[in-house]
């Protein structure tokens, strides 16, 4: 496996983590919007590379977004019921922490590899 392929794998992980953070931000920004439905990114594995007899992963990509169509809480107003957002703030915070950890782990890989590359041989 080449240095470039490892760097690209880490880059793809960081990009996926950014997409997760963007989805969380969007969900939190709309958490008080009546009827809003939370979104989540959908990830897919990039095609593996063959290294001799081994299959080596090459990273991740975002294949799209999915919408959580479950109903939000219903509250009464003067004329009937209003559906609130189905965004779960606690779940969003967990997703944010996971995305941050994913980003940082891949950033560490990049940093270590770039540091190795800068060392005199």
N, CA, C and O atoms as a GROMACS GRO file, in nm:
protein
  484
    1UNK      N    1   0.085  -0.117   0.000
    1UNK     CA    2   0.000   0.000   0.000
    1UNK      C    3   0.089   0.123   0.000
    1UNK      O    4   0.180   0.135   0.082
    2UNK      N    5   0.064   0.213  -0.090
    2UNK     CA    6   0.147   0.333  -0.104
    2UNK      C    7   0.107   0.439  -0.002
    2UNK      O    8  -0.004   0.438   0.052
    3UNK      N    9   0.200   0.530   0.022
    3UNK     CA   10   0.173   0.642   0.112
    3UNK      C   11   0.056   0.724   0.060
    3UNK      O   12  -0.029   0.768   0.138
    4UNK      N   13   0.051   0.744  -0.071
    4UNK     CA   14  -0.058   0.823  -0.130
    4UNK      C   15  -0.193   0.757  -0.104
    4UNK      O   16  -0.291   0.827  -0.077
    5UNK      N   17  -0.202   0.626  -0.112
    5UNK     CA   18  -0.330   0.559  -0.090
    5UNK      C   19  -0.373   0.568   0.056
    5UNK      O   20  -0.492   0.581   0.085
    6UNK      N   21  -0.278   0.560   0.148
    6UNK     CA   22  -0.310   0.574   0.290
    6UNK      C   23  -0.357   0.717   0.319
    6UNK      O   24  -0.454   0.738   0.392
    7UNK      N   25  -0.289   0.815   0.261
    7UNK     CA   26  -0.330   0.954   0.278
    7UNK      C   27  -0.470   0.977   0.223
    7UNK      O   28  -0.551   1.047   0.285
    8UNK      N   29  -0.499   0.917   0.108
    8UNK     CA   30  -0.632   0.933   0.048
    8UNK      C   31  -0.740   0.866   0.134
    8UNK      O   32  -0.851   0.918   0.145
    9UNK      N   33  -0.708   0.752   0.193
    9UNK     CA   34  -0.803   0.684   0.281
    9UNK      C   35  -0.835   0.772   0.401
    9UNK      O   36  -0.951   0.788   0.438
   10UNK      N   37  -0.732   0.830   0.463
   10UNK     CA   38  -0.753   0.919   0.578
   10UNK      C   39  -0.831   1.044   0.536
   10UNK      O   40  -0.918   1.090   0.609
   11UNK      N   41  -0.798   1.098   0.418
   11UNK     CA   42  -0.871   1.214   0.368
   11UNK      C   43  -1.019   1.184   0.351
   11UNK      O   44  -1.104   1.266   0.385
   12UNK      N   45  -1.049   1.065   0.299
   12UNK     CA   46  -1.190   1.029   0.279
   12UNK      C   47  -1.263   1.018   0.412
   12UNK      O   48  -1.380   1.053   0.422
   13UNK      N   49  -1.194   0.968   0.515
   13UNK     CA   50  -1.254   0.960   0.648
   13UNK      C   51  -1.282   1.097   0.707
   13UNK      O   52  -1.385   1.119   0.771
   14UNK      N   53  -1.189   1.190   0.684
   14UNK     CA   54  -1.211   1.326   0.732
   14UNK      C   55  -1.328   1.392   0.660
   14UNK      O   56  -1.408   1.461   0.722
   15UNK      N   57  -1.337   1.372   0.530
   15UNK     CA   58  -1.448   1.429   0.453
   15UNK      C   59  -1.582   1.373   0.500
   15UNK      O   60  -1.681   1.446   0.509
   16UNK      N   61  -1.586   1.244   0.528
   16UNK     CA   62  -1.710   1.181   0.578
   16UNK      C   63  -1.747   1.239   0.714
   16UNK      O   64  -1.865   1.264   0.742
   17UNK      N   65  -1.647   1.261   0.799
   17UNK     CA   66  -1.674   1.319   0.931
   17UNK      C   67  -1.729   1.460   0.919
   17UNK      O   68  -1.818   1.499   0.994
   18UNK      N   69  -1.676   1.538   0.825
   18UNK     CA   70  -1.726   1.674   0.802
   18UNK      C   71  -1.872   1.669   0.759
   18UNK      O   72  -1.953   1.750   0.805
   19UNK      N   73  -1.907   1.576   0.671
   19UNK     CA   74  -2.047   1.562   0.629
   19UNK      C   75  -2.136   1.529   0.748
   19UNK      O   76  -2.247   1.581   0.759
   20UNK      N   77  -2.089   1.443   0.838
   20UNK     CA   78  -2.166   1.411   0.959
   20UNK      C   79  -2.186   1.535   1.045
   20UNK      O   80  -2.296   1.558   1.095
   21UNK      N   81  -2.081   1.614   1.061
   21UNK     CA   82  -2.092   1.737   1.141
   21UNK      C   83  -2.188   1.836   1.076
   21UNK      O   84  -2.263   1.904   1.145
   22UNK      N   85  -2.186   1.844   0.943
   22UNK     CA   86  -2.278   1.933   0.873
   22UNK      C   87  -2.423   1.888   0.894
   22UNK      O   88  -2.511   1.972   0.914
   23UNK      N   89  -2.448   1.757   0.890
   23UNK     CA   90  -2.584   1.707   0.912
   23UNK      C   91  -2.630   1.738   1.054
   23UNK      O   92  -2.743   1.780   1.076
   24UNK      N   93  -2.541   1.716   1.152
   24UNK     CA   94  -2.575   1.747   1.292
   24UNK      C   95  -2.606   1.896   1.305
   24UNK      O   96  -2.704   1.934   1.370
   25UNK      N   97  -2.523   1.980   1.246
   25UNK     CA   98  -2.546   2.125   1.253
   25UNK      C   99  -2.681   2.162   1.194
   25UNK      O  100  -2.754   2.244   1.249
   26UNK      N  101  -2.713   2.102   1.080
   26UNK     CA  102  -2.841   2.130   1.014
   26UNK      C  103  -2.957   2.085   1.104
   26UNK      O  104  -3.056   2.157   1.120
   27UNK      N  105  -2.943   1.966   1.163
   27UNK     CA  106  -3.049   1.915   1.251
   27UNK      C  107  -3.067   2.004   1.374
   27UNK      O  108  -3.180   2.034   1.413
   28UNK      N  109  -2.956   2.045   1.435
   28UNK     CA  110  -2.966   2.130   1.553
   28UNK      C  111  -3.024   2.267   1.519
   28UNK      O  112  -3.104   2.322   1.595
   29UNK      N  113  -2.985   2.321   1.405
   29UNK     CA  114  -3.036   2.452   1.364
   29UNK      C  115  -3.186   2.448   1.341
   29UNK      O  116  -3.256   2.548   1.359
   30UNK      N  117  -3.236   2.332   1.301
   30UNK     CA  118  -3.380   2.319   1.270
   30UNK      C  119  -3.458   2.246   1.378
   30UNK      O  120  -3.575   2.212   1.358
   31UNK      N  121  -3.396   2.223   1.492
   31UNK     CA  122  -3.462   2.144   1.596
   31UNK      C  123  -3.587   2.209   1.653
   31UNK      O  124  -3.669   2.142   1.716
   32UNK      N  125  -3.602   2.338   1.632
   32UNK     CA  126  -3.722   2.407   1.681
   32UNK      C  127  -3.812   2.451   1.566
   32UNK      O  128  -3.900   2.536   1.583
   33UNK      N  129  -3.789   2.392   1.450
   33UNK     CA  130  -3.873   2.421   1.334
   33UNK      C  131  -3.985   2.318   1.328
   33UNK      O  132  -3.960   2.198   1.315
   34UNK      N  133  -4.108   2.364   1.338
   34UNK     CA  134  -4.222   2.271   1.338
   34UNK      C  135  -4.219   2.182   1.215
   34UNK      O  136  -4.204   2.230   1.102
   35UNK      N  137  -4.234   2.052   1.238
   35UNK     CA  138  -4.243   1.955   1.129
   35UNK      C  139  -4.111   1.914   1.068
   35UNK      O  140  -4.109   1.829   0.979
   36UNK      N  141  -3.998   1.972   1.112
   36UNK     CA  142  -3.868   1.936   1.055
   36UNK      C  143  -3.835   1.789   1.081
   36UNK      O  144  -3.862   1.738   1.189
   37UNK      N  145  -3.778   1.723   0.982
   37UNK     CA  146  -3.736   1.584   0.992
   37UNK      C  147  -3.583   1.578   0.988
   37UNK      O  148  -3.521   1.634   0.897
   38UNK      N  149  -3.524   1.512   1.086
   38UNK     CA  150  -3.378   1.502   1.096
   38UNK      C  151  -3.320   1.423   0.978
   38UNK      O  152  -3.386   1.336   0.921
   39UNK      N  153  -3.196   1.458   0.943
   39UNK     CA  154  -3.127   1.389   0.833
   39UNK      C  155  -3.002   1.320   0.887
   39UNK      O  156  -2.950   1.356   0.992
   40UNK      N  157  -2.956   1.220   0.812
   40UNK     CA  158  -2.833   1.148   0.843
   40UNK      C  159  -2.762   1.116   0.713
   40UNK      O  160  -2.826   1.081   0.614
   41UNK      N  161  -2.629   1.128   0.713
   41UNK     CA  162  -2.555   1.084   0.594
   41UNK      C  163  -2.553   0.932   0.585
   41UNK      O  164  -2.558   0.863   0.687
   42UNK      N  165  -2.546   0.882   0.464
   42UNK     CA  166  -2.534   0.738   0.439
   42UNK      C  167  -2.394   0.717   0.381
   42UNK      O  168  -2.357   0.781   0.283
   43UNK      N  169  -2.319   0.628   0.442
   43UNK     CA  170  -2.181   0.604   0.400
   43UNK      C  171  -2.170   0.472   0.324
   43UNK      O  172  -2.246   0.378   0.346
   44UNK      N  173  -2.074   0.468   0.233
   44UNK     CA  174  -2.046   0.346   0.157
   44UNK      C  175  -1.894   0.329   0.150
   44UNK      O  176  -1.819   0.425   0.140
   45UNK      N  177  -1.853   0.204   0.155
   45UNK     CA  178  -1.712   0.172   0.144
   45UNK      C  179  -1.665   0.192   0.000
   45UNK      O  180  -1.734   0.152  -0.094
   46UNK      N  181  -1.549   0.254  -0.016
   46UNK     CA  182  -1.490   0.264  -0.149
   46UNK      C  183  -1.438   0.127  -0.190
   46UNK      O  184  -1.406   0.046  -0.103
   47UNK      N  185  -1.429   0.099  -0.319
   47UNK     CA  186  -1.383  -0.033  -0.363
   47UNK      C  187  -1.245  -0.065  -0.304
   47UNK      O  188  -1.156   0.020  -0.300
   48UNK      N  189  -1.230  -0.188  -0.259
   48UNK     CA  190  -1.104  -0.232  -0.200
   48UNK      C  191  -0.996  -0.245  -0.307
   48UNK      O  192  -1.025  -0.265  -0.425
   49UNK      N  193  -0.873  -0.234  -0.262
   49UNK     CA  194  -0.757  -0.252  -0.349
   49UNK      C  195  -0.698  -0.390  -0.320
   49UNK      O  196  -0.696  -0.434  -0.205
   50UNK      N  197  -0.651  -0.456  -0.422
   50UNK     CA  198  -0.589  -0.586  -0.403
   50UNK      C  199  -0.439  -0.569  -0.390
   50UNK      O  200  -0.373  -0.514  -0.479
   51UNK      N  201  -0.385  -0.616  -0.279
   51UNK     CA  202  -0.242  -0.612  -0.252
   51UNK      C  203  -0.195  -0.757  -0.238
   51UNK      O  204  -0.199  -0.813  -0.128
   52UNK      N  205  -0.150  -0.816  -0.348
   52UNK     CA  206  -0.116  -0.958  -0.345
   52UNK      C  207  -0.243  -1.038  -0.326
   52UNK      O  208  -0.333  -1.033  -0.409
   53UNK      N  209  -0.249  -1.113  -0.216
   53UNK     CA  210  -0.369  -1.192  -0.188
   53UNK      C  211  -0.462  -1.122  -0.088
   53UNK      O  212  -0.563  -1.179  -0.047
   54UNK      N  213  -0.428  -0.999  -0.048
   54UNK     CA  214  -0.508  -0.925   0.049
   54UNK      C  215  -0.598  -0.823  -0.018
   54UNK      O  216  -0.562  -0.764  -0.120
   55UNK      N  217  -0.714  -0.804   0.040
   55UNK     CA  218  -0.804  -0.695   0.001
   55UNK      C  219  -0.786  -0.583   0.104
   55UNK      O  220  -0.807  -0.605   0.223
   56UNK      N  221  -0.746  -0.465   0.059
   56UNK     CA  222  -0.718  -0.353   0.148
   56UNK      C  223  -0.820  -0.243   0.121
   56UNK      O  224  -0.843  -0.204   0.007
   57UNK      N  225  -0.882  -0.195   0.229
   57UNK     CA  226  -0.980  -0.087   0.216
   57UNK      C  227  -0.917   0.040   0.164
   57UNK      O  228  -0.799   0.066   0.188
   58UNK      N  229  -0.994   0.119   0.092
   58UNK     CA  230  -0.943   0.244   0.035
   58UNK      C  231  -1.018   0.366   0.085
   58UNK      O  232  -0.993   0.478   0.039
   59UNK      N  233  -1.109   0.348   0.178
   59UNK     CA  234  -1.177   0.463   0.236
   59UNK      C  235  -1.327   0.454   0.231
   59UNK      O  236  -1.385   0.347   0.213
   60UNK      N  237  -1.388   0.570   0.247
   60UNK     CA  238  -1.533   0.582   0.259
   60UNK      C  239  -1.581   0.698   0.172
   60UNK      O  240  -1.507   0.791   0.143
   61UNK      N  241  -1.707   0.690   0.132
   61UNK     CA  242  -1.768   0.802   0.061
   61UNK      C  243  -1.909   0.820   0.114
   61UNK      O  244  -1.969   0.727   0.169
   62UNK      N  245  -1.961   0.938   0.098
   62UNK     CA  246  -2.099   0.966   0.135
   62UNK      C  247  -2.184   0.936   0.012
   62UNK      O  248  -2.167   0.997  -0.093
   63UNK      N  249  -2.275   0.839   0.026
   63UNK     CA  250  -2.358   0.801  -0.089
   63UNK      C  251  -2.490   0.876  -0.092
   63UNK      O  252  -2.566   0.864  -0.189
   64UNK      N  253  -2.518   0.953   0.011
   64UNK     CA  254  -2.641   1.032   0.012
   64UNK      C  255  -2.682   1.068   0.153
   64UNK      O  256  -2.608   1.047   0.249
   65UNK      N  257  -2.799   1.123   0.163
   65UNK     CA  258  -2.859   1.158   0.292
   65UNK      C  259  -2.991   1.086   0.304
   65UNK      O  260  -3.063   1.067   0.206
   66UNK      N  261  -3.023   1.046   0.425
   66UNK     CA  262  -3.153   0.984   0.451
   66UNK      C  263  -3.228   1.073   0.550
   66UNK      O  264  -3.169   1.137   0.637
   67UNK      N  265  -3.357   1.075   0.536
   67UNK     CA  266  -3.443   1.154   0.623
   67UNK      C  267  -3.517   1.062   0.719
   67UNK      O  268  -3.574   0.962   0.678
   68UNK      N  269  -3.514   1.098   0.846
   68UNK     CA  270  -3.589   1.024   0.948
   68UNK      C  271  -3.734   1.074   0.942
   68UNK      O  272  -3.765   1.184   0.987
   69UNK      N  273  -3.821   0.993   0.885
   69UNK     CA  274  -3.961   1.034   0.868
   69UNK      C  275  -4.051   1.002   0.986
   69UNK      O  276  -4.173   1.013   0.976
   70UNK      N  277  -3.991   0.963   1.099
   70UNK     CA  278  -4.074   0.938   1.217
   70UNK      C  279  -4.137   1.069   1.263
   70UNK      O  280  -4.079   1.176   1.245
   71UNK      N  281  -4.255   1.060   1.322
   71UNK     CA  282  -4.323   1.183   1.362
   71UNK      C  283  -4.254   1.250   1.480
   71UNK      O  284  -4.197   1.184   1.567
   72UNK      N  285  -4.262   1.382   1.482
   72UNK     CA  286  -4.217   1.457   1.598
   72UNK      C  287  -4.330   1.463   1.700
   72UNK      O  288  -4.442   1.420   1.671
   73UNK      N  289  -4.302   1.516   1.817
   73UNK     CA  290  -4.407   1.528   1.919
   73UNK      C  291  -4.519   1.620   1.870
   73UNK      O  292  -4.495   1.717   1.798
   74UNK      N  293  -4.639   1.589   1.912
   74UNK     CA  294  -4.755   1.672   1.879
   74UNK      C  295  -4.788   1.761   1.999
   74UNK      O  296  -4.790   1.716   2.113
   75UNK      N  297  -4.815   1.887   1.970
   75UNK     CA  298  -4.856   1.980   2.075
   75UNK      C  299  -4.983   2.053   2.027
   75UNK      O  300  -5.003   2.076   1.908
   76UNK      N  301  -5.064   2.087   2.122
   76UNK     CA  302  -5.189   2.156   2.090
   76UNK      C  303  -5.165   2.306   2.080
   76UNK      O  304  -5.094   2.366   2.160
   77UNK      N  305  -5.227   2.364   1.978
   77UNK     CA  306  -5.234   2.509   1.973
   77UNK      C  307  -5.382   2.544   1.968
   77UNK      O  308  -5.466   2.455   1.982
   78UNK      N  309  -5.418   2.667   1.948
   78UNK     CA  310  -5.558   2.708   1.952
   78UNK      C  311  -5.647   2.640   1.851
   78UNK      O  312  -5.767   2.625   1.876
   79UNK      N  313  -5.594   2.597   1.737
   79UNK     CA  314  -5.677   2.541   1.631
   79UNK      C  315  -5.658   2.391   1.608
   79UNK      O  316  -5.722   2.334   1.520
   80UNK      N  317  -5.575   2.326   1.686
   80UNK     CA  318  -5.551   2.183   1.664
   80UNK      C  319  -5.414   2.142   1.712
   80UNK      O  320  -5.360   2.198   1.807
   81UNK      N  321  -5.358   2.042   1.644
   81UNK     CA  322  -5.228   1.990   1.683
   81UNK      C  323  -5.120   2.034   1.584
   81UNK      O  324  -5.144   2.043   1.464
   82UNK      N  325  -5.002   2.060   1.637
   82UNK     CA  326  -4.885   2.094   1.555
   82UNK      C  327  -4.779   1.989   1.582
   82UNK      O  328  -4.752   1.954   1.697
   83UNK      N  329  -4.718   1.940   1.475
   83UNK     CA  330  -4.606   1.845   1.490
   83UNK      C  331  -4.476   1.923   1.501
   83UNK      O  332  -4.445   2.007   1.416
   84UNK      N  333  -4.402   1.895   1.607
   84UNK     CA  334  -4.272   1.958   1.625
   84UNK      C  335  -4.165   1.878   1.550
   84UNK      O  336  -4.194   1.775   1.490
   85UNK      N  337  -4.044   1.927   1.553
   85UNK     CA  338  -3.931   1.856   1.490
   85UNK      C  339  -3.909   1.722   1.559
   85UNK      O  340  -3.933   1.708   1.679
   86UNK      N  341  -3.863   1.624   1.483
   86UNK     CA  342  -3.831   1.494   1.542
   86UNK      C  343  -3.683   1.485   1.580
   86UNK      O  344  -3.635   1.376   1.612
   87UNK      N  345  -3.612   1.596   1.577
   87UNK     CA  346  -3.470   1.598   1.613
   87UNK      C  347  -3.454   1.569   1.762
   87UNK      O  348  -3.516   1.634   1.846
   88UNK      N  349  -3.370   1.470   1.794
   88UNK     CA  350  -3.337   1.434   1.931
   88UNK      C  351  -3.203   1.499   1.964
   88UNK      O  352  -3.100   1.457   1.912
   89UNK      N  353  -3.204   1.601   2.048
   89UNK     CA  354  -3.083   1.678   2.078
   89UNK      C  355  -2.974   1.587   2.136
   89UNK      O  356  -2.857   1.601   2.100
   90UNK      N  357  -3.010   1.496   2.225
   90UNK     CA  358  -2.912   1.405   2.284
   90UNK      C  359  -2.845   1.319   2.178
   90UNK      O  360  -2.723   1.301   2.180
   91UNK      N  361  -2.924   1.266   2.086
   91UNK     CA  362  -2.869   1.185   1.977
   91UNK      C  363  -2.777   1.268   1.889
   91UNK      O  364  -2.673   1.219   1.844
   92UNK      N  365  -2.812   1.392   1.865
   92UNK     CA  366  -2.729   1.480   1.783
   92UNK      C  367  -2.593   1.506   1.849
   92UNK      O  368  -2.490   1.511   1.782
   93UNK      N  369  -2.593   1.523   1.980
   93UNK     CA  370  -2.467   1.546   2.052
   93UNK      C  371  -2.378   1.422   2.041
   93UNK      O  372  -2.258   1.434   2.020
   94UNK      N  373  -2.437   1.303   2.056
   94UNK     CA  374  -2.359   1.179   2.040
   94UNK      C  375  -2.303   1.171   1.899
   94UNK      O  376  -2.185   1.138   1.882
   95UNK      N  377  -2.383   1.200   1.797
   95UNK     CA  378  -2.337   1.197   1.658
   95UNK      C  379  -2.223   1.297   1.637
   95UNK      O  380  -2.128   1.269   1.564
   96UNK      N  381  -2.234   1.412   1.700
   96UNK     CA  382  -2.129   1.514   1.688
   96UNK      C  383  -1.998   1.466   1.748
   96UNK      O  384  -1.891   1.484   1.689
   97UNK      N  385  -2.004   1.405   1.866
   97UNK     CA  386  -1.883   1.352   1.930
   97UNK      C  387  -1.821   1.242   1.846
   97UNK      O  388  -1.699   1.238   1.829
   98UNK      N  389  -1.904   1.153   1.791
   98UNK     CA  390  -1.852   1.045   1.706
   98UNK      C  391  -1.785   1.102   1.580
   98UNK      O  392  -1.679   1.055   1.540
   99UNK      N  393  -1.847   1.202   1.520
   99UNK     CA  394  -1.789   1.264   1.400
   99UNK      C  395  -1.657   1.333   1.434
   99UNK      O  396  -1.561   1.326   1.357
  100UNK      N  397  -1.652   1.399   1.548
  100UNK     CA  398  -1.528   1.464   1.590
  100UNK      C  399  -1.417   1.361   1.610
  100UNK      O  400  -1.304   1.381   1.565
  101UNK      N  401  -1.449   1.251   1.677
  101UNK     CA  402  -1.350   1.144   1.698
  101UNK      C  403  -1.303   1.085   1.566
  101UNK      O  404  -1.184   1.060   1.548
  102UNK      N  405  -1.396   1.064   1.474
  102UNK     CA  406  -1.361   1.011   1.342
  102UNK      C  407  -1.268   1.107   1.270
  102UNK      O  408  -1.168   1.065   1.212
  103UNK      N  409  -1.300   1.236   1.274
  103UNK     CA  410  -1.216   1.336   1.208
  103UNK      C  411  -1.077   1.338   1.269
  103UNK      O  412  -0.976   1.335   1.198
  104UNK      N  413  -1.070   1.342   1.402
  104UNK     CA  414  -0.941   1.352   1.470
  104UNK      C  415  -0.855   1.228   1.447
  104UNK      O  416  -0.734   1.240   1.429
  105UNK      N  417  -0.914   1.110   1.448
  105UNK     CA  418  -0.837   0.987   1.425
  105UNK      C  419  -0.774   0.990   1.286
  105UNK      O  420  -0.657   0.954   1.271
  106UNK      N  421  -0.848   1.032   1.187
  106UNK     CA  422  -0.794   1.040   1.051
  106UNK      C  423  -0.692   1.152   1.039
  106UNK      O  424  -0.595   1.139   0.965
  107UNK      N  425  -0.712   1.262   1.111
  107UNK     CA  426  -0.614   1.371   1.110
  107UNK      C  427  -0.482   1.327   1.171
  107UNK      O  428  -0.376   1.366   1.123
  108UNK      N  429  -0.488   1.246   1.276
  108UNK     CA  430  -0.366   1.193   1.338
  108UNK      C  431  -0.291   1.105   1.238
  108UNK      O  432  -0.169   1.113   1.228
  109UNK      N  433  -0.364   1.021   1.165
  109UNK     CA  434  -0.300   0.938   1.063
  109UNK      C  435  -0.228   1.026   0.961
  109UNK      O  436  -0.113   1.001   0.928
  110UNK      N  437  -0.295   1.128   0.912
  110UNK     CA  438  -0.233   1.220   0.817
  110UNK      C  439  -0.109   1.285   0.876
  110UNK      O  440  -0.005   1.292   0.811
  111UNK      N  441  -0.120   1.333   0.999
  111UNK     CA  442  -0.009   1.401   1.064
  111UNK      C  443   0.112   1.307   1.079
  111UNK      O  444   0.224   1.347   1.050
  112UNK      N  445   0.088   1.186   1.124
  112UNK     CA  446   0.198   1.089   1.143
  112UNK      C  447   0.264   1.057   1.009
  112UNK      O  448   0.387   1.054   1.000
  113UNK      N  449   0.184   1.034   0.908
  113UNK     CA  450   0.241   1.000   0.777
  113UNK      C  451   0.318   1.116   0.717
  113UNK      O  452   0.426   1.097   0.660
  114UNK      N  453   0.265   1.235   0.731
  114UNK     CA  454   0.337   1.352   0.678
  114UNK      C  455   0.465   1.378   0.757
  114UNK      O  456   0.565   1.420   0.700
  115UNK      N  457   0.461   1.352   0.888
  115UNK     CA  458   0.580   1.367   0.970
  115UNK      C  459   0.687   1.266   0.927
  115UNK      O  460   0.805   1.300   0.918
  116UNK      N  461   0.646   1.144   0.901
  116UNK     CA  462   0.741   1.042   0.854
  116UNK      C  463   0.803   1.082   0.722
  116UNK      O  464   0.921   1.059   0.697
  117UNK      N  465   0.724   1.142   0.638
  117UNK     CA  466   0.771   1.182   0.506
  117UNK      C  467   0.872   1.297   0.516
  117UNK      O  468   0.963   1.307   0.434
  118UNK      N  469   0.856   1.383   0.617
  118UNK     CA  470   0.946   1.498   0.635
  118UNK      C  471   1.080   1.460   0.697
  118UNK      O  472   1.177   1.535   0.686
  119UNK      N  473   1.086   1.346   0.763
  119UNK     CA  474   1.210   1.305   0.830
  119UNK      C  475   1.318   1.274   0.728
  119UNK      O  476   1.291   1.217   0.622
  120UNK      N  477   1.441   1.313   0.762
  120UNK     CA  478   1.552   1.282   0.668
  120UNK      C  479   1.576   1.132   0.664
  120UNK      O  480   1.566   1.063   0.766
  121UNK      N  481   1.608   1.083   0.548
  121UNK     CA  482   1.633   0.939   0.532
  121UNK      C  483   1.779   0.912   0.521
  121UNK      O  484   1.819   0.796   0.507
   0.00000   0.00000   0.00000
